[in-house]
Amino acid sequence: MTRRGDKTGPQPVSGILKTVLRQCGLDQRLQQREPLDAWKEVVGAEIAQHSKAVDIKEGVLILEADHGAWRQELTLLLPMVINKFNALYGEGTVTDIQWRNQPGQGRKRYSRK
C-alpha cells in the first residue's frame, strides 16, 4: 500500500503485516510463537506427523499427540526437545512442557453389530 506522494512504491505484505502487528501490540506475541514453526525441525518428520506444538507461554511449550505411544515417546525425549529449542531460540525459550488432550479424545465408544 502506498500513500499519495510516497515514492517508495508497493510494499511487501509481510512488511505491512509486521507494521500492523506492531501497532496493535501483537508483534511480541507473534515472536514468542515463532518456535512453534520449528517443531518438525526439532523432533523430526516422523514424530511431527503424530504430534504438534500448539502453544508456548512464558517458556511452557504445550503439546498434543495423536496417540498415547507418541506421547510416551516424546516424554522420554523432553530434555532433548527443550535443549534443541533453547539452542535455536535462546536459553529459556522452553523451560517446561505440558500436554493438552486433542479435541474429541476421550472414552472410546463401542457399538454392537
trRosetta pair geometry for C-beta under 8 A, 3 or more apart (Angstrom, degrees):
i j d omega theta_ij theta_ji phi_ij phi_ji
1 10 7.6 55 -22 -140 17 64
1 11 6.2 -38 38 35 54 110
1 16 6.2 89 17 -110 102 139
2 6 4.5 -157 -169 78 90 122
2 8 6.9 -174 -118 64 108 79
2 9 6.5 -80 -76 -174 139 12
2 10 6.4 -85 -35 -85 109 41
2 11 7.1 148 -68 -14 72 93
3 6 4.4 91 55 -19 75 124
8 11 7.1 35 113 -71 118 90
11 15 5.1 -106 172 78 106 126
11 16 5.5 119 107 -53 122 97
12 15 4.7 92 66 4 86 102
12 16 7.2 -158 96 -4 47 86
13 16 5.5 -57 -149 40 37 112
13 17 6.0 40 153 -23 70 107
14 17 5.7 -52 -144 36 29 113
14 18 6.5 32 155 -20 62 104
15 18 5.8 -51 -148 34 31 111
15 19 6.5 31 153 -18 63 106
16 19 5.7 -57 -154 36 32 112
16 20 6.3 29 152 -17 67 107
17 20 5.7 -56 -146 38 32 109
17 21 6.2 31 156 -18 66 107
18 21 5.8 -55 -144 38 29 111
18 22 6.2 31 156 -20 63 107
18 27 6.7 61 -161 -113 68 118
19 22 5.8 -56 -149 36 28 112
19 23 6.3 27 154 -18 64 108
20 23 5.7 -55 -146 38 31 111
20 24 6.3 19 156 -10 65 110
21 24 5.9 -63 -145 45 29 104
21 26 4.5 -92 -160 76 81 97
21 27 4.4 114 123 -71 104 75
21 30 5.8 -12 -174 -6 149 146
22 25 7.6 39 -179 -72 29 25
22 26 7.8 -93 -59 52 20 62
22 27 4.4 14 -84 -30 64 140
25 28 7.5 -28 177 19 61 103
26 29 5.3 -57 -162 43 63 112
26 30 5.9 65 142 -25 84 104
27 30 5.6 -55 -147 37 34 113
27 31 6.3 36 154 -21 66 106
28 31 5.6 -54 -149 36 32 113
28 32 6.5 37 150 -23 64 103
29 32 5.5 -50 -150 32 34 115
29 33 6.6 28 153 -15 64 107
30 33 5.9 -61 -151 39 32 108
30 34 7.1 61 146 -51 61 85
31 34 5.6 -19 -161 -17 39 120
32 35 8.0 -46 167 13 41 97
32 56 6.2 -153 153 93 88 104
32 57 7.8 58 150 -105 136 41
33 36 5.3 -26 179 8 73 122
33 55 7.4 -51 -117 -141 98 55
33 56 6.2 162 -110 42 51 99
34 37 6.1 -46 -171 20 50 112
34 38 7.7 39 142 -13 68 103
34 89 7.3 155 92 -117 106 131
35 38 5.4 -57 -161 32 54 114
35 53 7.5 -81 119 139 84 155
35 56 6.0 32 62 -15 114 165
35 61 7.8 -82 108 -103 128 113
35 85 5.6 55 -165 -149 138 104
35 88 7.1 128 -123 93 96 120
35 89 5.0 -60 -83 -37 114 160
35 93 5.9 128 -62 169 154 129
35 94 7.2 -156 139 -46 162 106
36 39 6.1 -4 -174 -38 48 107
36 53 4.7 -159 -134 107 75 112
36 54 7.5 32 -137 -156 129 3
36 55 7.3 -13 -85 -101 136 18
36 56 6.2 -153 -56 -9 96 111
38 41 4.6 -59 -167 48 76 118
38 42 5.5 78 132 -30 91 102
38 85 7.4 143 88 -113 128 74
38 88 6.0 168 173 133 167 163
38 89 7.7 -167 21 -42 154 116
39 42 5.9 -62 -148 35 27 109
39 43 6.3 -17 172 17 66 110
39 48 5.7 129 125 -120 95 107
39 51 7.8 -144 175 106 124 89
39 52 6.8 33 168 -149 167 44
39 53 4.2 -163 -92 11 125 115
40 43 6.9 -75 -134 54 23 81
40 44 7.3 -53 -175 126 57 8
40 45 6.0 32 -164 -94 102 54
40 48 4.0 36 -106 -105 72 170
41 88 7.7 104 108 -97 127 157
42 81 6.0 72 154 -141 121 73
42 84 4.6 142 -143 112 91 136
42 85 6.1 12 -116 -64 145 75
42 88 7.3 -99 -85 -4 100 147
43 47 4.1 -98 148 86 115 131
43 48 5.5 145 77 -56 108 82
43 51 7.0 -45 108 69 167 127
43 74 7.3 -14 -132 -114 139 99
43 77 7.2 100 -128 121 95 149
43 81 6.4 5 -79 -105 95 103
44 47 5.2 76 67 21 89 101
44 48 6.5 -161 91 -10 40 98
45 48 5.6 -64 -142 42 26 113
45 49 6.5 37 158 -32 64 100
46 49 5.9 -49 -159 19 30 114
46 50 7.5 -1 154 5 59 107
47 50 6.3 -77 -160 48 37 96
47 51 5.7 -20 163 27 77 119
47 70 6.9 147 -145 -155 71 102
47 73 6.9 -145 -116 115 108 128
47 74 6.6 127 -164 -80 123 95
47 77 7.8 -50 -122 44 161 162
48 51 6.4 -80 -120 61 28 79
48 52 7.7 76 -160 -88 63 53
50 65 6.1 25 140 -158 85 81
50 66 5.0 -111 -160 34 70 106
50 67 6.4 -47 -168 25 119 97
50 70 4.1 -142 131 -109 128 158
51 63 6.1 -2 -177 -174 111 108
51 64 6.5 168 -155 89 62 53
51 65 4.4 -22 -101 -101 91 76
51 66 7.1 -128 -71 -1 46 77
51 70 5.5 -163 -54 151 102 125
51 71 7.7 143 -100 -80 115 55
51 74 5.9 104 -96 -60 165 147
52 63 6.9 154 80 -156 46 62
52 64 4.8 -6 55 57 95 99
52 65 7.8 -180 18 -79 65 37
53 56 7.2 8 170 -49 111 99
53 61 5.9 -45 -143 -173 107 106
53 62 7.3 110 -165 74 59 54
53 63 5.8 -37 -102 -99 55 75
54 62 5.1 -63 66 103 92 102
54 63 6.9 149 9 -115 88 20
54 64 5.6 56 -30 -9 126 107
54 100 6.2 -70 46 46 144 140
55 61 7.8 165 90 -156 49 42
55 62 4.2 13 56 40 88 126
56 59 7.5 0 -178 -120 94 6
56 60 6.9 169 -153 80 56 45
56 61 5.1 -15 -104 -103 91 63
56 62 6.9 -152 -73 12 40 79
56 93 7.8 -7 180 167 147 79
56 94 7.0 -80 -136 -93 122 86
57 60 5.5 -20 67 56 73 95
57 62 7.3 29 10 -23 95 113
59 92 6.0 -66 -105 175 124 69
59 93 6.8 152 -119 142 72 19
59 94 6.0 138 -167 -137 65 23
59 95 3.7 18 159 13 129 105
59 96 6.4 70 124 21 92 79
60 94 7.8 88 -116 -146 12 67
60 95 7.0 -46 -69 61 55 83
60 96 4.9 -21 -111 75 78 98
60 97 7.1 156 -163 -98 64 21
60 98 5.7 20 176 -3 112 110
61 81 7.7 -132 75 139 159 119
61 82 7.9 -159 12 -95 134 73
61 85 7.0 -146 -63 -66 145 171
61 94 4.8 -2 -30 -130 120 115
61 96 7.3 -174 24 93 72 45
61 97 4.8 -25 68 -109 96 77
61 98 7.4 169 82 26 47 65
62 97 7.8 161 -86 -160 22 61
62 98 5.4 -23 -108 71 68 94
62 99 7.8 126 -159 -123 62 10
62 100 5.3 33 180 -19 105 121
63 74 6.7 -156 154 142 158 154
63 97 6.0 11 -4 -173 120 107
63 98 7.3 167 23 84 76 42
63 99 5.7 -41 72 -108 87 59
63 100 6.9 167 76 21 34 81
64 99 7.4 110 -97 -162 38 70
64 100 5.4 -49 -76 74 86 88
64 101 7.4 69 -126 -178 92 11
64 102 5.0 93 -165 -70 127 88
65 68 7.5 118 101 -91 123 18
65 70 4.2 -172 -169 96 122 105
65 71 4.0 -169 49 -66 148 77
65 74 6.3 -159 -75 11 135 138
65 99 7.4 -41 8 -140 98 110
65 102 7.9 -121 66 -30 31 113
66 70 6.3 37 49 36 68 147
66 102 6.8 22 -104 -20 55 156
67 70 5.0 89 62 8 83 101
67 71 7.1 -147 98 -5 43 88
68 71 5.3 -54 -147 37 38 116
68 72 6.2 40 154 -21 69 103
69 72 5.7 -52 -150 35 31 112
69 73 6.4 36 150 -21 64 104
70 73 5.4 -47 -145 35 36 116
70 74 6.3 34 156 -15 65 105
71 74 5.9 -57 -148 40 28 108
71 75 6.3 36 151 -27 63 105
71 99 6.4 49 -146 -126 118 141
72 75 5.5 -49 -147 29 32 116
72 76 6.8 33 154 -18 62 101
73 76 6.0 -59 -162 32 31 110
73 77 6.6 12 149 -6 65 113
74 77 5.4 -66 -145 47 38 105
74 78 6.8 72 152 -63 67 74
74 81 7.1 31 -165 -42 86 149
75 78 5.9 -12 -158 -30 35 113
77 80 4.9 -57 -172 47 77 116
77 81 5.6 83 127 -30 90 100
78 81 5.4 -54 -140 36 34 113
78 82 6.2 34 162 -18 68 104
78 97 5.5 -137 -138 29 113 142
79 82 5.9 -55 -147 37 30 110
79 83 6.2 29 156 -18 64 109
80 83 5.7 -58 -146 39 30 111
80 84 6.2 29 157 -20 66 107
81 84 6.0 -56 -147 35 27 109
81 85 6.5 26 157 -16 63 106
81 94 7.3 -73 129 115 83 158
81 97 6.9 41 94 -66 133 148
82 85 6.0 -57 -150 37 29 108
82 86 6.3 21 156 -13 64 112
82 94 4.9 -141 -132 105 69 111
82 95 7.3 71 -148 -121 121 15
82 96 8.0 20 -104 -76 128 17
82 97 7.0 -119 -68 -33 99 109
83 86 5.9 -63 -147 42 28 108
83 87 6.1 31 155 -23 66 108
84 87 5.6 -53 -145 35 31 112
84 88 6.3 23 158 -13 65 108
85 88 6.0 -63 -149 41 29 105
85 89 5.9 -28 173 28 68 112
85 93 5.1 -138 143 94 98 120
85 94 4.1 46 88 6 147 128
86 89 6.8 -75 -121 59 23 75
86 90 6.7 -68 -160 101 59 26
86 91 5.1 44 -169 -110 112 42
86 92 6.8 96 -123 9 106 29
86 93 5.3 -179 -97 33 56 98
86 94 6.1 -114 -50 43 83 81
88 93 7.7 -71 73 43 77 164
89 93 4.0 81 92 -90 114 160
90 93 5.4 113 67 -45 71 105
92 95 6.1 -1 -147 -60 56 106
94 97 7.0 24 -179 -66 115 84
101 105 4.9 -133 -180 67 102 125
101 106 7.8 78 164 -66 143 65
102 105 4.8 89 63 -19 80 118
